[in-house]
Amino acid sequence: MNKKKKPTNTSPYPDEVIDRLARAFYPAILACWNSEEGQRSLVGAEAPPSC
């Protein structure tokens, strides 16, 4: 039996656009989280760092 999966994307933007944005922002987000300031904000539960 083939059941259709419900779409998880409920936004008006196509999945391809969301995927491209995620791929574009991921390196910057990862670099920020791995930075010293990013690590301090994760431990201290402060406001997000301004990397």
Backbone as a printed PyTorch tensor [residue, N CA C, xyz], in Angstrom:
tensor([[[ 0.8290, -1.1890,  0.0000],
         [ 0.0000,  0.0000,  0.0000],
         [ 0.8670,  1.2430,  0.0000]],

        [[ 0.6110,  2.1010, -0.8980],
         [ 1.3360,  3.3640, -0.9670],
         [ 0.5000,  4.4660, -0.3260]],

        [[ 0.9920,  4.9540,  0.7750],
         [ 0.3250,  6.0710,  1.4290],
         [ 1.0480,  7.3490,  1.0290]],

        [[ 0.2900,  8.3770,  0.7400],
         [ 0.9050,  9.6660,  0.4390],
         [ 1.3380, 10.3200,  1.7450]],

        [[ 2.5550, 10.8390,  1.7300],
         [ 3.0440, 11.5500,  2.8970],
         [ 2.4680, 12.9570,  2.9070]],

        [[ 2.1430, 13.4200,  4.0850],
         [ 1.6690, 14.7910,  4.2100],
         [ 2.8680, 15.7170,  4.0260]],

        [[ 2.7010, 16.7850,  3.3050],
         [ 3.8260, 17.7100,  3.1410],
         [ 4.1510, 18.3840,  4.4760]],

        [[ 5.4410, 18.4900,  4.7760],
         [ 5.8450, 19.1310,  6.0260],
         [ 6.0180, 20.6280,  5.8470]],

        [[ 6.1830, 21.0730,  4.6240],
         [ 6.3630, 22.4930,  4.3450],
         [ 4.9900, 23.1320,  4.1750]],

        [[ 4.5980, 23.9320,  5.1520],
         [ 3.3050, 24.5980,  5.0710],
         [ 3.4520, 26.0760,  4.7000]],

        [[ 4.6760, 26.4850,  4.3910],
         [ 4.9110, 27.8760,  4.0060],
         [ 4.6040, 28.0560,  2.5190]],

        [[ 4.4780, 29.2950,  2.0920],
         [ 4.2000, 29.5340,  0.6720],
         [ 5.4320, 29.3700, -0.2200]],

        [[ 6.5910, 29.0650,  0.3730],
         [ 7.8290, 28.9590, -0.3840],
         [ 8.1080, 27.5010, -0.7440]],

        [[ 8.6050, 27.2570, -1.9430],
         [ 8.9140, 25.8840, -2.3560],
         [10.0480, 25.2870, -1.5240]],

        [[10.0500, 23.9840, -1.3970],
         [11.0890, 23.2840, -0.6380],
         [12.4830, 23.6060, -1.1660]],

        [[12.6130, 23.7620, -2.4680],
         [13.9180, 24.0460, -3.0660],
         [14.4810, 25.3710, -2.5610]],

        [[13.6360, 26.3710, -2.4110],
         [14.0870, 27.6820, -1.9270],
         [14.5190, 27.5800, -0.4670]],

        [[13.7570, 26.8850,  0.3340],
         [14.0990, 26.7120,  1.7410],
         [15.4130, 25.9530,  1.8660]],

        [[15.5940, 24.9330,  1.0540],
         [16.8260, 24.1500,  1.0750],
         [18.0290, 25.0130,  0.6960]],

        [[17.8850, 25.8290, -0.3230],
         [19.0000, 26.7000, -0.7350],
         [19.3660, 27.7040,  0.3510]],

        [[18.3560, 28.2730,  1.0040],
         [18.6340, 29.2160,  2.0870],
         [19.3390, 28.5200,  3.2510]],

        [[18.8760, 27.3370,  3.5890],
         [19.4980, 26.5940,  4.6810],
         [20.9570, 26.2850,  4.3590]],

        [[21.2280, 25.8810,  3.1240],
         [22.6080, 25.5840,  2.7250],
         [23.4750, 26.8420,  2.7170]],

        [[22.8830, 27.9860,  2.4240],
         [23.6400, 29.2340,  2.3990],
         [23.9710, 29.7220,  3.8090]],

        [[23.0270, 29.5890,  4.7480],
         [23.2250, 30.1140,  6.0970],
         [23.9240, 29.1450,  7.0420]],

        [[23.9080, 27.8590,  6.7420],
         [24.4660, 26.8620,  7.6550],
         [25.9300, 27.1180,  8.0160]],

        [[26.8170, 27.3940,  7.0530],
         [28.2290, 27.6200,  7.4300],
         [28.4040, 28.7960,  8.3990]],

        [[27.6520, 29.8610,  8.2010],
         [27.7770, 31.0240,  9.0860],
         [27.2490, 30.7120, 10.4840]],

        [[26.1510, 30.0020, 10.5570],
         [25.5840, 29.6280, 11.8500],
         [26.5340, 28.6990, 12.5880]],

        [[27.0800, 27.7230, 11.8780],
         [28.0140, 26.7830, 12.4820],
         [29.2620, 27.4970, 12.9910]],

        [[29.7840, 28.4240, 12.2100],
         [30.9700, 29.1780, 12.6250],
         [30.6780, 30.0010, 13.8750]],

        [[29.5030, 30.5770, 13.9240],
         [29.1250, 31.3810, 15.0910],
         [29.0140, 30.4950, 16.3310]],

        [[28.3450, 29.3560, 16.2040],
         [28.1940, 28.4610, 17.3480],
         [29.5230, 27.9040, 17.8180]],

        [[30.4560, 27.7160, 16.9150],
         [31.7520, 27.1640, 17.2830],
         [32.7260, 28.2280, 17.7750]],

        [[32.3500, 29.4900, 17.6660],
         [33.2320, 30.5540, 18.1300],
         [33.2000, 30.6230, 19.6590]],

        [[34.1750, 31.3120, 20.2050],
         [34.2540, 31.4550, 21.6570],
         [33.0210, 32.1800, 22.1980]],

        [[32.6200, 33.2320, 21.5200],
         [31.4490, 33.9910, 21.9600],
         [30.1730, 33.1490, 21.8690]],

        [[30.0750, 32.3560, 20.8280],
         [28.9140, 31.4860, 20.6740],
         [28.8480, 30.4260, 21.7610]],

        [[29.9880, 29.8720, 22.1340],
         [30.0260, 28.8730, 23.1980],
         [29.6360, 29.4850, 24.5390]],

        [[30.0980, 30.7100, 24.7920],
         [29.7330, 31.3770, 26.0470],
         [28.2250, 31.6070, 26.1100]],

        [[27.6200, 31.9840, 24.9890],
         [26.1900, 32.2630, 25.0220],
         [25.3830, 30.9810, 25.2030]],

        [[25.8910, 29.8500, 24.6960],
         [25.1880, 28.5860, 24.8810],
         [25.2470, 28.1350, 26.3380]],

        [[26.3990, 28.3090, 26.9700],
         [26.5700, 27.8780, 28.3560],
         [25.8070, 28.7970, 29.2940]],

        [[25.8910, 30.0930, 29.0680],
         [25.2780, 31.0590, 29.9710],
         [23.8300, 31.3600, 29.6610]],

        [[23.2730, 30.8090, 28.6030],
         [21.8890, 31.0640, 28.2000],
         [21.6140, 32.5500, 28.0540]],

        [[22.5740, 33.2390, 27.4550],
         [22.4320, 34.6760, 27.2230],
         [21.6790, 34.8920, 25.8960]],

        [[21.6010, 36.1350, 25.5110],
         [21.0390, 36.4720, 24.2090],
         [21.9290, 35.8900, 23.1210]],

        [[21.4100, 35.6520, 21.9350],
         [22.2320, 35.0970, 20.8490],
         [23.4360, 35.9870, 20.5540]],

        [[24.5530, 35.3840, 20.2270],
         [25.7610, 36.1770, 19.9520],
         [25.6130, 36.9660, 18.6570]],

        [[26.3730, 38.0290, 18.5680],
         [26.3320, 38.8630, 17.3690],
         [27.5270, 38.5530, 16.4900]],

        [[27.6660, 37.3110, 16.0880],
         [28.8160, 36.8530, 15.2980],
         [28.8970, 37.5170, 13.9730]]])
